[in-house]
Amino acid sequence: MPTFEEVGERALVGMIRGIVAREGCPDNLDDDAAVIAMPSGDLVVCTDSLTFDRHMPEGMTYEQFGWMCGAANVSDLASMGARPTGLLASMNVPVSMDVADICEIVSGIDQCAEFAGTYVIGGDTKPGNGTVAVTAIGSMEGRRPMTRSGARTGDVIAVTGPLGGPAAGFHAIRNGIELKESVDCLMEPIPRVEEGIAMAESGLVTSCMDLSDGLSTCVNTLCRASRVGAIIEWDLLPMEEGVRVINKALGIPEKDMVMDWGGEYELLFTFDRRDIDAMTDTGVDFHIIGLVTDNDCLLHRDEKYEVIGDGRY
């Protein structure tokens, strides 16, 4: 059998799905979070783990790391339109780690929970190599969950905010460039909880997911789930201000930062083009960036079309 490194995360997830997707499974395992039908309303649950080695960029505090652990999961609830109702945190940390630093991680998770209007309601702590796994629970409160699989040909594609900030922040730190807002995007991402709830409440959204894996990967993921294609218009992509600063200072292509990076916590979603006014009335800020097509995911830039491959995050 090949190794994890050889097959990659997405192929491995597909293999795992094939193992656990037995008849009667309450969820199709395709979305940012699982939806479980309950008598009192749909329950939404997700989990994600972050490691010190992979997810702590230079300069990140343990408190910020804790915030990110919470935010990664709260964002998945937001993409479904769920209201967070509790977080559980399991920490595997080195026995030599300072207890104050461990408490800082917990404080960061709790701050994110407070931001989302909920609490840390449990967890576990064990000696380990530096991994924190958070499980988030949410409620749909009668709303229909937004999934990845409902996009239709002709729908518009939109995002809730500017892109590229985390990548710009990363490069700014590594090269001693002062870009506070970009660095904040990287270190303390803001899950779009209220936006997700408002979008689900409207009933207008045909598909949705968060952008934590980056725009390129997420466009492909959403289109595969919906069995459609997409055309993304480069000139319509909203860029965080630091992207152009880094491009000018270091020559790093804007596309690399805006499309092929990750760590974004905006929402990517689709809706019927006839509902633009109604979507505006929800009060959610959004930018239309393209159209859903029959097949192929393409970027339209400089009067040319190029295939959108998965990003590198």
PyMOL commands that set and color helices and strands:
alter all, ss='L'
color gray80, all
select helices_A, chain A and resi 4-7+9-20+52-55+62-80+99-115+165-174+180-187+193-202+215-226+234-236+241-250+254-258+273-281
alter helices_A, ss='H'
color red, helices_A
select strands_A, chain A and resi 34-36+43-51+83-93+120-127+131-139+156-159+205-210+229-233+267-271+287-293+297-301+304-307
alter strands_A, ss='S'
color yellow, strands_A
deselect
rebuild
show_as cartoon
